[in-house]
Amino acid sequence: MSAASPAAIPQATPTGSGTTDFIPLWTSATALGNSLLFQTGGNVGINTKTPTETLDVNGNSIFRGSFQLPPGHDATTSSGFESHSFQFQASSYNSSTKASTVQAFGFRAEPLNNNTTSPSAKLDLFFIPNGGSQFIDTGFSFSSTGIVTFASAQTFPSLTLTGPIFAPNSAAGSAILSVGGQPFIANYGSNSNAFLGPFAGGGSETSAQDDTAVGLNSSESLTIGVSNTSVGAFSLVSNQTASRNSAFGFDALSNTTGSNNTGLGAFAGQSNVAGTNNIFIGDETDALSPNLTNAIAIGTAAAVGASNSMVLGGTGSFTVNVGVGTSAPQSMLDLESNVSSQTLGTPPSPAITLTNLEGGADSKVSIDFNTSAPTFGASYNPSARILAFDTGGFTDEIVFQANQNAKVNGGLTDTMVISANGNVEVIGNLKVDGMLMKSSGSFKIDDPIDPGGKYLSHSFVESPDMMNIYNGNVLTNAKGYAVVTMPAWFEALNSDFRYQLTPVGQFSQAMISSEIKDRKFTIRTSKPHVKVSWMVTGIRQDAWAQAHRIPTEELKPANEQGHYMHPELFGAGPDQAVGAAPAREATDAKKNVKKDAKMDAKYENAGAQ
């Protein structure tokens, strides 16, 4: 097919109008008009009639391909050439020249290693002041491997990233990130290690793994230890081979070479050297021995001196009160609970539990008391002890013991024993300043005629009154009279006297011829020289007795109605015993109401303040 001749092409006559220097745009099949492109003086403008550069775009732009700024010339053996620049311009008013000025930043690629076997480039940030043409290097650039270089006047001078974050750097000084020429971020030995800070990690790691060190010289001596964490200057600074230590704070565990230790606080665990499985929490918490095991010290200046021990708080001004359920403990151990449940052992009831897991007959738990500094050793015993003793069959005795022989570690002797059935044995004298109430009373001694084989018991003499009994024997004179003189306190103590007389050895009449007066009374017999056995009783009238008269019969309180002191004697079960849970809960509920009211008032007052 041959090309069409000009005569065969139909001629069109365009219509419309245009403006000089606008590149025309077909606005229809036959009409022309102005496009957005404007050309003047070798510059082309898009959406502007005053282009100032070869291409001047007024509006947003989208490039759906690469945007390239090539160099002005190809490189030669003598010189490389930078790219054209990509600039960002700002307009600032100059008060001196009274005119606006253009201040520009720009990026351009600069050639490196020209005429070598490994030519490269870098991307520089520059500044162009006052609309000029002078490019001022800011000192901020990116290398071909992503290294960021700052100018010496920047906030982080000489910051140099020398390797990928997760690549192992086994050689000392070969850090991932250096600051001021000193290693700052490193992972010597393994990419599972992370060291941050001057000389952190030290750089001597060979097979160390999973170790973290943050702070000046932290874990500086580490070689093969694994899973250690040190945060704080000089923390774990001496550890070389030990593992699973955690140190947080300046100089924490700084001398530790043992494993599985935790130190939290400045100087925590500083004296712990070869010890293992120890915990130190608090400023200057420490060990009093370099090789303890399973020891814990908690609180400022707390120091633990024995393995398998825990110490709370220091001594002197560092002594602390420990509170559970309270924010203001009033003693060294203060347990508080404000709960509706009155069942001990149901959390959070305020109970202390001591358990001997060995169990069985003869197993023991105890609370020890020392009123002076104890002397520990094979012969140690406390000043006093409360001991729970398994007598077999899941029945226990509570035994109170005290140090004897008036010397340290003189041995313990029982002072009181409370059996599982409520029997109480007091070894020694018993003094009761208040009222003693009992169901019965007696004495029990070794039988005088068979002390090794029998006991002898006698019952107390009871009375509905607070009665004292006095008796004796007297011999009447030739006229049948005898005067009995009572102690000086007799009439002050007693009143309402009663008398009994019994002649002894012969039949005779006997009578009280004059009652007690001025602590004396007179007996008269119908015969002379008669032996008379007499007994006088009196009712106490001293101040204490007057204030504490014992009611002979009284109604049980409401919460004890239907309950018995000894329910088994009346065919009732133990749940009907006085003091059983239902009766006790009624009383406790009243106490709780009062306690809750006090607590509410306390918090209301606090809020008002």
C-alpha positions in Angstrom: 0.0 0.0 0.0 1.4 3.4 -0.9 1.2 6.5 1.1 -1.8 8.7 0.4 -1.1 11.7 -1.7 -1.6 15.1 -0.1 -4.5 15.7 -2.4 -6.3 12.7 -0.8 -6.1 14.1 2.8 -9.2 16.1 3.6 -8.4 19.6 4.8 -9.9 20.9 8.0 -10.3 24.5 9.0 -9.8 24.9 12.8 -12.0 27.3 14.6 -11.7 28.8 18.1 -9.1 31.2 19.5 -5.9 31.0 21.5 -3.4 33.1 23.4 0.2 33.7 22.5 2.8 31.3 24.2 0.1 28.9 25.3 0.5 25.4 23.8 -2.9 24.8 22.1 -5.4 22.2 23.1 -8.0 20.6 20.9 -11.2 21.5 22.8 -13.3 19.6 20.2 -12.8 17.8 16.9 -12.4 21.0 15.0 -11.7 23.7 17.6 -8.5 24.8 19.4 -8.1 26.6 22.7 -5.5 27.2 25.5 -4.0 24.3 27.4 -2.4 24.5 30.9 1.0 24.5 29.2 2.7 27.9 28.8 6.1 28.4 27.2 8.2 31.6 27.4 11.9 32.2 27.2 12.8 28.5 27.1 10.8 27.8 30.3 7.6 25.8 30.3 4.9 26.4 32.9 2.1 24.2 33.9 -0.8 26.2 35.3 1.4 29.3 35.4 2.3 32.0 32.9 5.5 33.0 34.7 7.7 29.9 34.7 11.0 30.6 36.4 12.7 27.3 35.5 12.8 25.0 32.6 9.7 23.3 34.0 7.6 25.2 36.5 4.5 23.4 37.9 2.0 25.3 39.9 0.0 22.6 41.8 0.5 19.1 43.0 2.3 16.5 41.0 2.2 12.7 40.7 4.9 10.8 39.0 3.9 7.2 38.0 7.5 6.3 37.2 10.9 7.1 38.7 12.0 10.7 39.2 15.6 10.9 38.3 18.1 13.8 38.8 21.1 12.7 36.8 24.6 14.3 37.1 25.5 17.2 34.9 28.4 15.3 33.3 29.7 11.7 33.1 32.6 11.0 35.5 36.1 10.9 34.2 39.3 9.4 35.6 40.0 12.7 37.2 36.7 13.6 38.7 33.2 12.4 39.5 30.2 14.6 39.2 27.3 15.2 41.6 23.6 14.9 40.7 21.3 17.7 40.1 19.7 18.7 43.4 16.2 18.3 44.8 15.4 21.5 46.7 12.8 22.7 49.3 12.4 26.4 49.4 11.1 28.7 52.1 10.5 32.4 52.0 11.8 34.6 54.8 11.6 38.4 55.2 14.9 40.2 55.7 14.4 43.2 57.9 17.7 44.7 56.8 17.1 44.6 53.1 13.4 45.1 53.5 12.7 42.2 51.1 11.7 38.6 51.1 14.4 36.1 50.6 14.4 32.4 49.5 16.1 30.0 51.9 16.4 26.5 50.5 17.4 23.0 51.6 18.3 20.3 49.2 19.5 16.8 48.7 22.0 15.7 46.0 24.1 12.6 45.4 27.8 13.2 45.8 30.4 10.8 44.1 32.7 8.7 46.3 35.7 6.5 45.5 36.0 7.9 42.0 38.4 6.0 39.7 38.6 3.0 42.1 37.3 -0.6 41.8 34.4 0.2 44.2 33.0 3.6 43.2 30.1 4.7 45.3 28.1 7.8 46.4 26.5 9.4 49.3 23.3 11.5 49.8 24.1 15.0 51.3 21.8 17.6 52.8 22.8 21.1 51.8 21.6 24.7 52.4 21.3 27.6 49.9 20.8 30.9 51.7 19.2 34.1 50.3 18.2 32.7 47.0 21.8 32.3 45.9 23.7 29.5 44.2 26.2 28.6 46.9 25.6 25.1 48.3 26.6 24.9 52.0 27.1 21.3 53.2 25.2 20.7 56.5 27.4 17.7 57.4 24.3 15.4 57.5 24.6 12.5 55.0 23.5 8.9 54.3 26.0 6.3 53.1 25.2 3.6 50.5 24.9 1.1 53.5 22.5 3.3 55.5 25.1 4.8 57.8 23.9 8.2 59.0 26.7 10.8 59.5 26.1 14.0 61.6 28.0 17.2 61.6 30.4 17.7 64.5 28.1 20.4 65.9 25.0 18.2 66.1 23.5 17.0 69.3 25.0 13.5 68.8 28.5 14.1 67.4 30.4 11.4 65.7 27.5 8.9 65.9 28.6 6.0 63.7 26.6 2.8 63.0 29.1 0.2 61.9 27.0 -2.9 61.4 23.5 -4.4 61.2 21.7 -4.4 64.5 21.5 -8.2 64.8 24.9 -9.1 63.5 27.2 -10.6 66.2 30.3 -8.5 67.0 32.7 -10.7 68.9 35.7 -8.4 69.0 36.1 -5.9 71.8 35.5 -2.3 70.6 33.7 -3.5 67.5 30.3 -2.0 68.5 27.2 -1.7 66.3 26.9 1.9 67.3 29.7 4.1 68.7 29.3 7.5 70.3 32.3 9.8 70.5 34.6 7.0 69.5 33.4 4.7 72.3 31.2 1.6 72.0 27.6 2.4 72.8 25.4 -0.4 71.3 26.9 -3.9 70.9 26.1 -7.6 71.0 29.4 -9.2 71.5 29.5 -12.9 71.3 26.0 -13.6 70.0 23.2 -11.8 68.3 21.0 -12.8 71.3 23.1 -10.5 73.5 22.2 -6.8 73.8 24.6 -4.3 75.4 23.9 -0.5 75.7 26.2 2.0 77.2 29.9 2.8 77.4 31.8 -0.5 77.9 28.6 -2.4 78.6 29.3 -6.1 78.0 33.0 -5.5 77.9 33.7 -7.3 74.6 35.3 -10.5 76.1 32.3 -12.7 75.4 33.0 -16.1 73.9 30.0 -18.2 74.4 27.8 -15.9 76.4 24.2 -15.9 75.2 20.9 -14.2 76.0 22.6 -11.5 78.1 21.5 -7.9 78.5 23.5 -5.1 79.9 22.5 -1.4 80.1 24.7 1.2 81.7 28.4 2.2 82.1 30.6 -0.9 82.6 27.6 -3.1 83.3 28.5 -6.8 82.9 32.0 -5.6 81.7 33.7 -8.9 82.7 31.3 -11.3 81.1 32.8 -14.2 79.1 30.5 -17.3 79.0 27.6 -16.5 81.4 24.1 -16.8 79.9 20.8 -15.2 80.6 22.1 -12.4 82.8 20.5 -9.0 82.9 22.2 -5.9 84.3 20.7 -2.4 84.3 22.8 0.4 85.9 26.3 1.5 85.9 28.8 -1.1 87.2 25.9 -3.6 87.8 27.2 -7.2 87.6 30.6 -5.8 86.7 32.6 -8.7 88.1 30.5 -11.6 86.7 32.3 -13.7 84.1 30.8 -17.2 84.0 27.7 -17.2 86.2 24.2 -17.3 84.7 20.7 -16.1 85.3 21.6 -13.1 87.5 19.4 -10.0 87.4 20.8 -6.7 88.7 19.0 -3.3 88.5 20.6 -0.2 90.0 24.0 1.4 90.4 26.6 -1.1 91.5 23.9 -3.8 92.0 25.5 -7.3 92.4 28.8 -5.7 91.4 30.9 -8.4 93.0 28.7 -11.4 92.3 30.2 -14.4 90.6 27.4 -16.9 91.6 24.3 -17.7 89.7 20.5 -17.1 90.1 20.8 -13.9 92.1 18.5 -10.9 91.9 19.5 -7.4 93.1 17.2 -4.4 92.8 18.5 -1.0 94.1 21.8 0.9 94.3 24.5 -1.2 95.8 22.1 -4.1 96.3 23.9 -7.4 97.1 27.3 -5.8 96.9 28.9 -8.3 99.4 27.3 -11.3 97.7 30.2 -13.0 95.9 29.8 -16.7 95.4 26.3 -16.9 96.8 23.4 -18.4 94.7 19.6 -18.1 94.6 19.7 -14.9 96.7 17.4 -11.9 96.4 18.2 -8.3 97.4 15.5 -5.6 97.0 16.2 -2.1 98.2 19.0 0.4 98.4 22.1 -1.1 100.0 20.4 -4.4 100.8 23.2 -6.9 101.4 24.5 -10.2 102.6 26.6 -10.5 105.7 28.4 -13.6 104.2 29.8 -13.8 100.6 28.4 -17.3 99.9 24.8 -17.5 101.1 22.1 -19.6 99.5 18.4 -18.9 99.3 18.7 -15.7 101.3 16.4 -12.7 100.9 16.9 -9.1 102.1 14.1 -6.6 101.5 14.1 -2.9 102.4 16.7 -0.2 102.6 19.9 -1.4 104.3 18.4 -4.8 105.1 21.1 -7.4 105.6 20.7 -11.1 105.7 23.3 -13.3 107.5 22.1 -16.8 107.1 21.1 -19.1 104.2 17.5 -20.0 103.7 16.5 -16.8 105.5 14.5 -13.7 104.8 15.0 -10.3 106.4 12.6 -7.4 106.1 14.0 -3.9 106.8 17.3 -2.8 108.3 18.3 -2.0 111.9 18.2 1.2 113.8 16.7 4.0 111.8 16.1 1.5 109.0 13.8 -0.7 111.0 10.4 -1.1 109.5 6.9 -2.1 110.5 5.2 -4.6 108.2 1.5 -4.3 107.5 -0.9 -6.8 105.9 -4.3 -5.3 105.2 -3.2 -1.9 106.5 -1.3 1.1 105.1 -0.1 2.3 108.5 1.2 -0.7 110.6 1.6 0.1 114.2 4.0 -2.7 115.1 6.7 -4.8 113.5 4.0 -7.1 112.2 0.4 -5.7 111.9 -2.3 -7.9 110.4 -5.6 -6.3 109.8 -8.8 -7.5 108.0 -12.2 -5.9 107.7 -14.3 -8.8 106.3 -17.8 -10.2 107.1 -16.6 -13.8 107.2 -15.6 -14.8 110.7 -14.3 -18.2 109.8 -10.6 -18.3 110.4 -8.7 -19.7 107.5 -11.1 -18.2 105.0 -9.1 -15.4 103.2 -8.7 -12.7 104.0 -9.2 -13.5 107.7 -6.4 -12.1 109.9 -4.8 -15.5 110.8 -1.2 -16.7 111.0 -0.7 -20.3 109.9 2.2 -22.5 110.9 2.3 -26.0 109.2 4.7 -28.9 109.7 4.2 -30.9 106.5 6.0 -33.9 108.0 2.9 -34.4 110.3 2.2 -37.3 112.6 2.8 -37.9 116.3 5.6 -35.8 117.8 5.6 -33.2 115.0 5.9 -29.6 116.2 5.5 -26.0 115.2 6.4 -23.1 117.4 6.7 -19.3 117.9 9.9 -18.3 119.6 10.6 -15.2 121.6 14.0 -13.6 122.5 14.2 -10.7 124.9 17.9 -10.3 124.2 20.2 -11.0 121.3 20.2 -14.8 120.9 23.4 -17.0 120.8 22.9 -19.5 118.0 24.5 -22.9 117.9 23.8 -26.5 118.7 22.6 -25.6 122.2 20.4 -22.7 121.2 17.0 -22.2 122.7 14.9 -19.0 122.8 14.0 -17.0 125.8 10.4 -18.4 125.6 8.4 -20.5 123.2 4.8 -21.4 122.4 4.8 -24.9 121.0 2.1 -26.9 119.2 2.9 -30.6 119.8 1.1 -33.4 118.0 0.3 -36.1 120.7 -1.0 -38.5 118.0 -4.3 -39.1 116.4 -4.5 -35.5 115.1 -4.7 -34.1 118.6 -2.3 -31.4 119.7 -1.2 -29.7 122.9 -0.2 -26.1 123.2 2.9 -25.9 125.4 4.3 -22.7 126.9 8.0 -22.9 127.7 10.6 -20.6 129.2 14.4 -20.5 129.4 15.7 -21.8 132.8 18.8 -21.7 134.9 19.1 -17.9 134.6 21.5 -18.1 131.7 21.6 -17.9 127.9 20.6 -21.2 126.3 19.9 -22.7 129.8 17.3 -25.1 128.4 13.5 -24.8 128.1 11.1 -25.9 130.8 7.3 -26.2 130.5 5.3 -23.5 132.3 1.8 -24.3 131.0 0.2 -27.0 128.9 -3.2 -26.8 127.1 -4.5 -30.1 125.9 -6.8 -30.8 122.9 -9.8 -31.3 125.2 -9.3 -27.9 126.9 -7.5 -29.1 130.0 -4.9 -26.6 131.3 -1.9 -27.6 133.4 0.0 -24.7 135.0 3.5 -25.7 136.2 4.0 -23.2 139.0 1.8 -20.8 140.8 -1.4 -19.3 139.2 -2.5 -15.8 140.1 -5.9 -14.5 138.9 -6.6 -10.8 139.4 -10.2 -11.1 138.1 -13.0 -13.5 138.6 -12.5 -17.2 138.3 -15.6 -19.1 137.0 -15.6 -22.9 136.9 -17.9 -25.9 136.8 -16.1 -27.6 139.6 -12.8 -27.4 141.5 -10.4 -29.7 143.4 -6.9 -30.3 144.3 -5.0 -33.2 142.9 -1.7 -34.4 144.4 0.3 -37.6 144.7 -1.4 -39.8 147.2 0.6 -39.4 150.5 0.3 -43.1 151.3 1.0 -44.3 147.7 2.6 -41.3 145.9 4.1 -43.4 143.1 0.9 -45.3 142.3 -2.1 -43.0 143.0 -3.4 -39.5 142.9 -5.5 -38.0 145.8 -8.1 -35.4 145.0 -10.5 -33.2 147.1 -13.3 -31.0 145.9 -13.6 -27.3 146.8 -16.3 -26.2 149.2 -18.8 -24.0 147.3 -21.2 -21.3 148.5 -23.6 -18.9 146.8 -21.9 -16.1 148.8 -18.4 -14.8 148.8 -17.8 -16.7 152.0 -14.6 -17.1 154.1 -14.3 -19.9 156.6 -12.2 -19.7 159.8 -11.8 -22.5 162.4 -9.8 -23.6 165.3 -9.7 -25.3 168.8 -9.8 -23.6 172.2 -9.8 -24.8 175.8 -12.2 -23.0 178.2 -10.9 -21.9 181.6 -12.0 -22.9 185.1 -15.1 -20.8 184.7 -15.9 -22.3 181.3 -14.9 -19.2 179.3 -12.5 -18.9 176.3 -11.7 -15.8 174.2 -10.8 -16.2 170.6 -8.9 -13.4 168.9 -9.1 -13.0 165.1 -6.6 -11.3 162.9 -6.5 -7.5 162.7 -8.0 -7.4 159.2 -10.8 -9.7 160.0 -13.7 -7.2 160.5 -12.5 -5.1 157.6 -12.7 -8.1 155.3 -15.8 -9.8 156.6 -19.3 -9.2 157.8 -22.5 -11.2 158.5 -20.7 -13.7 160.8 -22.0 -17.2 161.5 -20.7 -19.6 164.2 -20.5 -23.3 164.9 -19.2 -24.9 168.1 -18.5 -28.6 169.0 -17.3 -29.8 172.4 -14.6 -32.4 172.1 -13.9 -35.2 174.6 -16.8 -34.8 176.9 -20.5 -33.9 176.9 -21.0 -30.3 177.5 -23.1 -27.4 176.3 -21.3 -24.7 174.4 -22.4 -21.3 173.3 -21.2 -17.9 171.9 -21.4 -15.7 175.0 -20.3 -12.6 173.1 -20.2 -12.1 169.3 -17.3 -10.7 167.4 -16.3 -7.2 168.3 -12.9 -5.6 168.1 -11.9 -8.9 166.4 -12.7 -11.0 169.5 -15.5 -13.4 170.4 -16.1 -15.4 173.6 -17.1 -19.1 174.0 -18.8 -20.4 177.2 -19.2 -24.1 178.2 -21.4 -25.6 180.9 -18.3 -27.3 182.3 -14.8 -26.0 183.0 -11.8 -27.0 180.9 -13.7 -28.2 177.9 -12.0 -28.4 174.5 -14.2 -26.7 171.9 -13.7 -26.9 168.1 -15.1 -23.7 166.6 -15.8 -22.4 163.0 -16.7 -18.9 162.0 -17.8 -17.8 158.5 -18.0 -14.3 157.1 -19.1 -12.7 153.8 -16.4 -10.6 152.1 -17.0 -6.9 152.2 -13.8 -5.6 150.8 -13.9 -3.0 147.9 -13.3 -5.6 145.1 -16.0 -8.0 146.4 -18.5 -5.1 146.8 -17.9 -4.2 143.1 -18.0 -7.7 141.8 -20.8 -9.6 143.6 -21.5 -13.0 142.0 -25.1 -13.4 141.0 -26.4 -16.8 142.3 -28.7 -17.3 139.3 -29.0 -15.3 136.1 -30.7 -15.5 132.7 -28.5 -16.5 129.8 -28.0 -13.7 127.2 -30.1 -14.0 124.0 -27.3 -15.4 121.9 -26.7 -18.2 124.5 -30.4 -19.2 124.9 -30.8 -22.8 124.0 -27.0 -23.4 124.4 -25.2 -25.3 127.2 -21.9 -25.2 128.9 -21.9 -29.0 128.7 -24.4 -30.0 126.0 -23.5 -33.7 126.2 -25.0 -33.8 129.7 -28.4 -32.7 128.4 -28.5 -34.8 125.3 -27.5 -31.9 123.0 -24.9 -31.8 120.3 -21.7 -29.8 120.2 -23.4 -27.2 118.0 -25.4 -26.2 121.0 -22.4 -25.5 123.2 -22.0 -22.0 124.5 -19.4 -20.4 122.3 -20.3 -22.5 119.2 -20.2 -20.7 115.9 -23.8 -19.4 115.7 -23.7 -17.9 119.2 -20.3 -16.4 118.6 -21.3 -15.0 115.2 -24.1 -13.1 116.8 -21.7 -11.3 119.1 -19.1 -10.9 116.4 -21.7 -9.4 114.1 -22.3 -6.6 116.6 -18.6 -6.0 116.9 -18.3 -5.7 113.1 -21.1 -3.2 112.9 -19.3 -1.0 115.4 -15.9 -1.6 113.6 -17.4 -0.7 110.2 -19.0 2.4 111.7 -15.6 3.5 113.0 -13.9 2.8 109.7 -16.5 4.8 107.8 -16.1 7.7 110.2 -12.3 7.5 109.7 -12.5 7.7 106.0 -15.2 10.5 106.1 -12.9 12.5 108.4 -9.9 11.9 106.0 -12.0 13.1 103.1 -13.1 16.2 105.0 -9.4 17.0 105.7 
